[in-house]
Each structure stands twice: as C-alpha cells, then as structure tokens.
Amino acid sequence: MELTLQDKVMMVAASSKGLGYGIAQALAQDNARVSMCSRSADEVEAAANTLSSATGAQTLATACDVTQPDQINAWVQATVEKWGHVDGLLVNAGGPPAGYFKELSDDQWQAAFELTLMSSIRLIRAVLPHMPSGSAILTITSSSVKEPIERLALSTVMRSGVVGLVKTLADELSEDGIRINNLIPGRIDTDRVAKLDQGTAKRLGITPEEARARSEESIPLKRIGTIEEFGKAGAFLLSPAASYITGTSLVVDGGKMRSI
C-alpha cells in the first residue's frame, strides 16, 4: 500500500523513544518530513539524527515539555518556519504514574490532567491554524479507555477524556477537511511497559521476566508488540491512505482486548 507521505510535514510529540519514535520512524521510512520533540534536547536530537541517517528523511528536533504551553507554541512555530505548514500531528506524552485511587493526591490528579488531557488540547489548538485541508491528527491513549487496568486510574480517566475530544473534533474539523483518530496500544515493548512489569513483579513477589511472561500468555498472539508494528499503524492513520477514516479508535494489541 502506498501511504503517499512524500514530503508531508509530520509533527510527532514525545518521539525520542517508545511509541512516538516508532511512528516517527515509520513516517520517515515513507519519506515524510518529521518534526520531533521530547523534553530532552539531547535525546530528541540523537533520535532525529538516527532517523535521518537511516532513511534520508528530513528531520527537525526540538526540546519541548508538552505540559508547557509556551514550549508547545515554540515547537509548532519552529516547524512552520522550516516547512511552511503541518500535514499531520501525533499527540503523545508519557503516561501518568500508577497507583490505586485511594493513594492518589490532588496534586497527582492535576499533574495527570496537564500531562495527558491539556497537552492534547494545547497541541491540537496550536497546530490547527497551520493545517491545510487533507491533514490528519492522531492521538495515543491506552487500552484502559476500553477496559480499565488495575492501578492506572489517572491514565484511564484522563485518556478517556482524550477519546471524547477526538470524537468531538471529528465533527468539528470535518468542515476544514481535517481527520482525527485515536490509536490504542496494548502491550508494546516500551520502557513504560517494562516499568509496569517491574511494579507487578514487586507486588506479586516474582521476577520482571515472570511478570512479562504472564502478560504474554494473556495475549492471543502470545507476544508483546514492537514499536515498529505500532508505528506502521500510526503512519497509516496519519497518511492520505486513511482518507475516509475519522473519529475512530484503532486497537493494536495482539487481540488481547475482549470487549466487542
């Protein structure tokens, strides 16, 4: 399938590693121009250089903490100054910390709100004036928006808000020819999943390897997904190849989700 991403300008948040990097990589492999951001200037510059060297794609690296509106605006401005407009945006950020509801403070709820929901609102709001008809927006949430996960109350509540935002904007943005969708990862081989496995192992008195094996056993495909597999799904939804898909959530989880 041709994604027809040649020279399309794609902004990918939180893309120095993990899910964001997987999507940035897939976009670069299809010859898009990829604007990447991360809180760490060194890490995002290294990631951008790696992709540029491996694929020949044009890249731009910007340090940006997506909880800070001024830094979001600066990243968007840097991208537009370099390439003139934006054809696609991946909304992404690290996940809130794990914890049971009774353990969570007001400060933790507020921090999760800023990190997960408000960052999505601010990223989309900042980029829309620079998006022509035919552009696309993609958010990353979590399987917890469909089936709540133990100890992930912060993520479940805030990411569910992001899904509501996507459904709302699918209607509003259609008038401008802009699509918006949501991508739901299951167990993908990232640092966050490894950290969650470590937490599970500690609580259950087993090794992280045993915790991972238990997780894999619960997945119909009997393995954890790769960031490359996830990245290809994201690149598709951001591309013109998905021109009749908007307002939906695509699950990439090896069949783990049981809800219909």
Contacts in CASP RR format, 6 or more apart in sequence:
PFRMAT RR
TARGET T0000
AUTHOR 0000-0000-0000
METHOD contacts of the structure
MODEL  1
MELTLQDKVMMVAASSKGLGYGIAQALAQDNARVSMCSRSADEVEAAANT
LSSATGAQTLATACDVTQPDQINAWVQATVEKWGHVDGLLVNAGGPPAGY
FKELSDDQWQAAFELTLMSSIRLIRAVLPHMPSGSAILTITSSSVKEPIE
RLALSTVMRSGVVGLVKTLADELSEDGIRINNLIPGRIDTDRVAKLDQGT
AKRLGITPEEARARSEESIPLKRIGTIEEFGKAGAFLLSPAASYITGTSL
VVDGGKMRSI
1 236 0 8 1.000
1 241 0 8 1.000
2 241 0 8 1.000
3 30 0 8 1.000
3 235 0 8 1.000
3 236 0 8 1.000
3 239 0 8 1.000
3 240 0 8 1.000
3 241 0 8 1.000
4 239 0 8 1.000
4 240 0 8 1.000
4 241 0 8 1.000
5 27 0 8 1.000
5 30 0 8 1.000
5 31 0 8 1.000
5 32 0 8 1.000
5 235 0 8 1.000
5 238 0 8 1.000
5 239 0 8 1.000
5 240 0 8 1.000
6 30 0 8 1.000
6 31 0 8 1.000
6 32 0 8 1.000
7 31 0 8 1.000
7 32 0 8 1.000
7 33 0 8 1.000
8 27 0 8 1.000
8 32 0 8 1.000
8 33 0 8 1.000
8 87 0 8 1.000
8 88 0 8 1.000
8 239 0 8 1.000
9 32 0 8 1.000
9 33 0 8 1.000
9 35 0 8 1.000
9 79 0 8 1.000
9 83 0 8 1.000
9 84 0 8 1.000
9 85 0 8 1.000
9 86 0 8 1.000
9 87 0 8 1.000
9 88 0 8 1.000
10 24 0 8 1.000
10 27 0 8 1.000
10 32 0 8 1.000
10 33 0 8 1.000
10 34 0 8 1.000
10 35 0 8 1.000
10 86 0 8 1.000
10 87 0 8 1.000
10 88 0 8 1.000
10 89 0 8 1.000
10 90 0 8 1.000
10 238 0 8 1.000
11 35 0 8 1.000
11 37 0 8 1.000
11 75 0 8 1.000
11 76 0 8 1.000
11 79 0 8 1.000
11 86 0 8 1.000
11 88 0 8 1.000
11 89 0 8 1.000
11 90 0 8 1.000
11 127 0 8 1.000
12 20 0 8 1.000
12 23 0 8 1.000
12 24 0 8 1.000
12 27 0 8 1.000
12 34 0 8 1.000
12 35 0 8 1.000
12 36 0 8 1.000
12 37 0 8 1.000
12 90 0 8 1.000
12 92 0 8 1.000
13 20 0 8 1.000
13 37 0 8 1.000
13 64 0 8 1.000
13 66 0 8 1.000
13 89 0 8 1.000
13 90 0 8 1.000
13 91 0 8 1.000
13 92 0 8 1.000
13 93 0 8 1.000
13 119 0 8 1.000
13 123 0 8 1.000
14 20 0 8 1.000
14 37 0 8 1.000
14 38 0 8 1.000
14 66 0 8 1.000
14 92 0 8 1.000
14 93 0 8 1.000
14 94 0 8 1.000
15 21 0 8 1.000
15 22 0 8 1.000
15 23 0 8 1.000
15 24 0 8 1.000
15 34 0 8 1.000
15 36 0 8 1.000
15 37 0 8 1.000
15 38 0 8 1.000
15 44 0 8 1.000
15 47 0 8 1.000
15 90 0 8 1.000
15 92 0 8 1.000
16 36 0 8 1.000
16 38 0 8 1.000
16 40 0 8 1.000
16 43 0 8 1.000
16 44 0 8 1.000
16 46 0 8 1.000
16 47 0 8 1.000
17 38 0 8 1.000
17 43 0 8 1.000
17 47 0 8 1.000
17 190 0 8 1.000
17 191 0 8 1.000
18 188 0 8 1.000
18 190 0 8 1.000
18 191 0 8 1.000
18 227 0 8 1.000
19 92 0 8 1.000
19 140 0 8 1.000
19 185 0 8 1.000
19 188 0 8 1.000
19 190 0 8 1.000
19 227 0 8 1.000
19 230 0 8 1.000
19 231 0 8 1.000
20 90 0 8 1.000
20 92 0 8 1.000
20 140 0 8 1.000
20 227 0 8 1.000
20 231 0 8 1.000
21 47 0 8 1.000
21 227 0 8 1.000
22 227 0 8 1.000
22 228 0 8 1.000
22 230 0 8 1.000
22 231 0 8 1.000
23 90 0 8 1.000
23 92 0 8 1.000
23 138 0 8 1.000
23 230 0 8 1.000
23 231 0 8 1.000
23 234 0 8 1.000
23 235 0 8 1.000
23 238 0 8 1.000
24 34 0 8 1.000
24 36 0 8 1.000
24 47 0 8 1.000
24 51 0 8 1.000
24 90 0 8 1.000
25 51 0 8 1.000
25 55 0 8 1.000
25 227 0 8 1.000
25 228 0 8 1.000
25 231 0 8 1.000
26 228 0 8 1.000
26 231 0 8 1.000
26 232 0 8 1.000
26 234 0 8 1.000
26 235 0 8 1.000
27 34 0 8 1.000
27 57 0 8 1.000
27 235 0 8 1.000
27 238 0 8 1.000
28 34 0 8 1.000
28 51 0 8 1.000
28 52 0 8 1.000
28 54 0 8 1.000
28 55 0 8 1.000
28 56 0 8 1.000
28 57 0 8 1.000
28 59 0 8 1.000
29 55 0 8 1.000
29 57 0 8 1.000
30 235 0 8 1.000
30 239 0 8 1.000
31 55 0 8 1.000
31 57 0 8 1.000
32 57 0 8 1.000
32 87 0 8 1.000
33 57 0 8 1.000
33 58 0 8 1.000
33 59 0 8 1.000
33 60 0 8 1.000
33 83 0 8 1.000
34 48 0 8 1.000
34 51 0 8 1.000
34 57 0 8 1.000
34 58 0 8 1.000
34 59 0 8 1.000
34 60 0 8 1.000
35 59 0 8 1.000
35 60 0 8 1.000
35 62 0 8 1.000
35 75 0 8 1.000
35 78 0 8 1.000
35 79 0 8 1.000
35 82 0 8 1.000
35 83 0 8 1.000
35 86 0 8 1.000
36 44 0 8 1.000
36 47 0 8 1.000
36 48 0 8 1.000
36 51 0 8 1.000
36 59 0 8 1.000
36 60 0 8 1.000
36 61 0 8 1.000
36 62 0 8 1.000
37 44 0 8 1.000
37 61 0 8 1.000
37 62 0 8 1.000
37 63 0 8 1.000
37 64 0 8 1.000
37 66 0 8 1.000
37 75 0 8 1.000
38 44 0 8 1.000
38 47 0 8 1.000
38 63 0 8 1.000
38 64 0 8 1.000
39 63 0 8 1.000
39 64 0 8 1.000
39 65 0 8 1.000
40 63 0 8 1.000
41 61 0 8 1.000
41 63 0 8 1.000
44 61 0 8 1.000
44 62 0 8 1.000
44 63 0 8 1.000
45 61 0 8 1.000
47 61 0 8 1.000
48 59 0 8 1.000
48 60 0 8 1.000
48 61 0 8 1.000
49 59 0 8 1.000
49 61 0 8 1.000
51 57 0 8 1.000
51 59 0 8 1.000
52 58 0 8 1.000
52 59 0 8 1.000
60 78 0 8 1.000
60 79 0 8 1.000
60 82 0 8 1.000
60 83 0 8 1.000
62 74 0 8 1.000
62 75 0 8 1.000
62 78 0 8 1.000
62 79 0 8 1.000
63 71 0 8 1.000
64 71 0 8 1.000
64 72 0 8 1.000
64 74 0 8 1.000
64 75 0 8 1.000
65 71 0 8 1.000
66 72 0 8 1.000
66 93 0 8 1.000
66 115 0 8 1.000
66 119 0 8 1.000
66 122 0 8 1.000
66 123 0 8 1.000
67 93 0 8 1.000
67 114 0 8 1.000
67 115 0 8 1.000
67 118 0 8 1.000
67 119 0 8 1.000
69 122 0 8 1.000
72 119 0 8 1.000
72 122 0 8 1.000
72 123 0 8 1.000
72 126 0 8 1.000
73 126 0 8 1.000
76 86 0 8 1.000
76 126 0 8 1.000
76 127 0 8 1.000
76 130 0 8 1.000
79 86 0 8 1.000
79 130 0 8 1.000
80 86 0 8 1.000
80 130 0 8 1.000
84 130 0 8 1.000
85 130 0 8 1.000
85 131 0 8 1.000
85 132 0 8 1.000
86 127 0 8 1.000
86 130 0 8 1.000
86 131 0 8 1.000
86 135 0 8 1.000
87 131 0 8 1.000
87 132 0 8 1.000
87 134 0 8 1.000
87 135 0 8 1.000
87 136 0 8 1.000
88 127 0 8 1.000
88 131 0 8 1.000
88 135 0 8 1.000
88 136 0 8 1.000
88 137 0 8 1.000
88 138 0 8 1.000
88 238 0 8 1.000
89 123 0 8 1.000
89 124 0 8 1.000
89 127 0 8 1.000
89 131 0 8 1.000
89 135 0 8 1.000
89 136 0 8 1.000
89 137 0 8 1.000
89 138 0 8 1.000
90 138 0 8 1.000
90 139 0 8 1.000
90 140 0 8 1.000
90 234 0 8 1.000
90 238 0 8 1.000
91 119 0 8 1.000
91 120 0 8 1.000
91 123 0 8 1.000
91 124 0 8 1.000
91 137 0 8 1.000
91 138 0 8 1.000
91 139 0 8 1.000
91 140 0 8 1.000
91 162 0 8 1.000
92 139 0 8 1.000
92 140 0 8 1.000
93 115 0 8 1.000
93 116 0 8 1.000
93 119 0 8 1.000
93 120 0 8 1.000
94 115 0 8 1.000
94 192 0 8 1.000
95 115 0 8 1.000
95 116 0 8 1.000
95 155 0 8 1.000
95 192 0 8 1.000
96 108 0 8 1.000
96 111 0 8 1.000
96 112 0 8 1.000
96 115 0 8 1.000
96 116 0 8 1.000
96 152 0 8 1.000
96 154 0 8 1.000
96 155 0 8 1.000
96 158 0 8 1.000
97 108 0 8 1.000
97 154 0 8 1.000
98 151 0 8 1.000
98 152 0 8 1.000
98 154 0 8 1.000
98 196 0 8 1.000
98 199 0 8 1.000
99 151 0 8 1.000
99 152 0 8 1.000
99 153 0 8 1.000
99 154 0 8 1.000
100 151 0 8 1.000
100 153 0 8 1.000
101 153 0 8 1.000
104 153 0 8 1.000
104 154 0 8 1.000
108 154 0 8 1.000
109 154 0 8 1.000
112 154 0 8 1.000
112 155 0 8 1.000
112 157 0 8 1.000
112 158 0 8 1.000
113 158 0 8 1.000
115 158 0 8 1.000
116 154 0 8 1.000
116 155 0 8 1.000
116 158 0 8 1.000
116 159 0 8 1.000
116 162 0 8 1.000
117 158 0 8 1.000
117 161 0 8 1.000
117 162 0 8 1.000
117 165 0 8 1.000
120 139 0 8 1.000
120 162 0 8 1.000
120 165 0 8 1.000
121 165 0 8 1.000
124 137 0 8 1.000
124 165 0 8 1.000
124 169 0 8 1.000
124 180 0 8 1.000
127 137 0 8 1.000
128 173 0 8 1.000
128 176 0 8 1.000
128 178 0 8 1.000
131 176 0 8 1.000
131 178 0 8 1.000
133 176 0 8 1.000
133 177 0 8 1.000
133 178 0 8 1.000
134 177 0 8 1.000
134 178 0 8 1.000
134 179 0 8 1.000
134 240 0 8 1.000
134 243 0 8 1.000
135 177 0 8 1.000
135 178 0 8 1.000
135 179 0 8 1.000
136 178 0 8 1.000
136 179 0 8 1.000
136 180 0 8 1.000
136 181 0 8 1.000
136 237 0 8 1.000
136 238 0 8 1.000
136 239 0 8 1.000
136 242 0 8 1.000
137 169 0 8 1.000
137 173 0 8 1.000
137 178 0 8 1.000
137 179 0 8 1.000
137 180 0 8 1.000
137 181 0 8 1.000
138 180 0 8 1.000
138 181 0 8 1.000
138 182 0 8 1.000
138 183 0 8 1.000
138 234 0 8 1.000
138 237 0 8 1.000
138 238 0 8 1.000
139 162 0 8 1.000
139 163 0 8 1.000
139 165 0 8 1.000
139 166 0 8 1.000
139 180 0 8 1.000
139 181 0 8 1.000
139 182 0 8 1.000
139 183 0 8 1.000
140 182 0 8 1.000
140 183 0 8 1.000
140 184 0 8 1.000
140 185 0 8 1.000
141 159 0 8 1.000
141 160 0 8 1.000
141 162 0 8 1.000
141 163 0 8 1.000
141 182 0 8 1.000
141 183 0 8 1.000
141 184 0 8 1.000
141 249 0 8 1.000
142 149 0 8 1.000
142 152 0 8 1.000
142 155 0 8 1.000
142 156 0 8 1.000
142 159 0 8 1.000
142 184 0 8 1.000
142 185 0 8 1.000
142 186 0 8 1.000
143 149 0 8 1.000
143 184 0 8 1.000
143 185 0 8 1.000
143 186 0 8 1.000
143 251 0 8 1.000
143 253 0 8 1.000
143 256 0 8 1.000
143 257 0 8 1.000
144 152 0 8 1.000
144 155 0 8 1.000
144 156 0 8 1.000
144 159 0 8 1.000
145 156 0 8 1.000
145 159 0 8 1.000
145 160 0 8 1.000
145 162 0 8 1.000
145 163 0 8 1.000
145 184 0 8 1.000
145 249 0 8 1.000
146 184 0 8 1.000
146 249 0 8 1.000
146 251 0 8 1.000
146 257 0 8 1.000
146 259 0 8 1.000
147 257 0 8 1.000
147 258 0 8 1.000
147 259 0 8 1.000
148 156 0 8 1.000
149 155 0 8 1.000
149 156 0 8 1.000
162 182 0 8 1.000
163 182 0 8 1.000
163 249 0 8 1.000
166 180 0 8 1.000
166 181 0 8 1.000
166 182 0 8 1.000
166 247 0 8 1.000
166 249 0 8 1.000
167 247 0 8 1.000
169 180 0 8 1.000
170 179 0 8 1.000
170 180 0 8 1.000
170 181 0 8 1.000
170 246 0 8 1.000
170 247 0 8 1.000
173 179 0 8 1.000
173 180 0 8 1.000
174 246 0 8 1.000
179 242 0 8 1.000
179 243 0 8 1.000
179 245 0 8 1.000
179 246 0 8 1.000
179 247 0 8 1.000
180 246 0 8 1.000
180 247 0 8 1.000
181 237 0 8 1.000
181 242 0 8 1.000
181 245 0 8 1.000
181 246 0 8 1.000
181 247 0 8 1.000
181 248 0 8 1.000
181 249 0 8 1.000
181 250 0 8 1.000
182 247 0 8 1.000
182 248 0 8 1.000
182 249 0 8 1.000
182 250 0 8 1.000
183 230 0 8 1.000
183 233 0 8 1.000
183 234 0 8 1.000
183 237 0 8 1.000
183 249 0 8 1.000
183 250 0 8 1.000
183 252 0 8 1.000
184 249 0 8 1.000
184 250 0 8 1.000
184 251 0 8 1.000
184 252 0 8 1.000
184 253 0 8 1.000
184 257 0 8 1.000
185 230 0 8 1.000
185 252 0 8 1.000
185 253 0 8 1.000
186 225 0 8 1.000
186 251 0 8 1.000
186 252 0 8 1.000
186 253 0 8 1.000
186 254 0 8 1.000
186 256 0 8 1.000
186 257 0 8 1.000
187 193 0 8 1.000
187 215 0 8 1.000
187 216 0 8 1.000
187 219 0 8 1.000
187 224 0 8 1.000
187 225 0 8 1.000
187 253 0 8 1.000
187 256 0 8 1.000
188 224 0 8 1.000
188 225 0 8 1.000
188 226 0 8 1.000
188 227 0 8 1.000
188 229 0 8 1.000
188 230 0 8 1.000
188 252 0 8 1.000
189 224 0 8 1.000
189 225 0 8 1.000
189 226 0 8 1.000
189 227 0 8 1.000
190 227 0 8 1.000
193 224 0 8 1.000
194 208 0 8 1.000
194 212 0 8 1.000
197 208 0 8 1.000
197 211 0 8 1.000
197 212 0 8 1.000
197 215 0 8 1.000
198 208 0 8 1.000
198 211 0 8 1.000
199 211 0 8 1.000
200 211 0 8 1.000
201 207 0 8 1.000
201 208 0 8 1.000
201 210 0 8 1.000
201 211 0 8 1.000
204 211 0 8 1.000
212 224 0 8 1.000
215 224 0 8 1.000
216 222 0 8 1.000
216 223 0 8 1.000
216 224 0 8 1.000
218 256 0 8 1.000
219 253 0 8 1.000
219 254 0 8 1.000
219 255 0 8 1.000
219 256 0 8 1.000
220 254 0 8 1.000
220 255 0 8 1.000
220 256 0 8 1.000
221 254 0 8 1.000
221 255 0 8 1.000
225 252 0 8 1.000
225 254 0 8 1.000
229 252 0 8 1.000
230 252 0 8 1.000
233 250 0 8 1.000
233 252 0 8 1.000
234 250 0 8 1.000
236 242 0 8 1.000
237 245 0 8 1.000
237 250 0 8 1.000
251 257 0 8 1.000
END
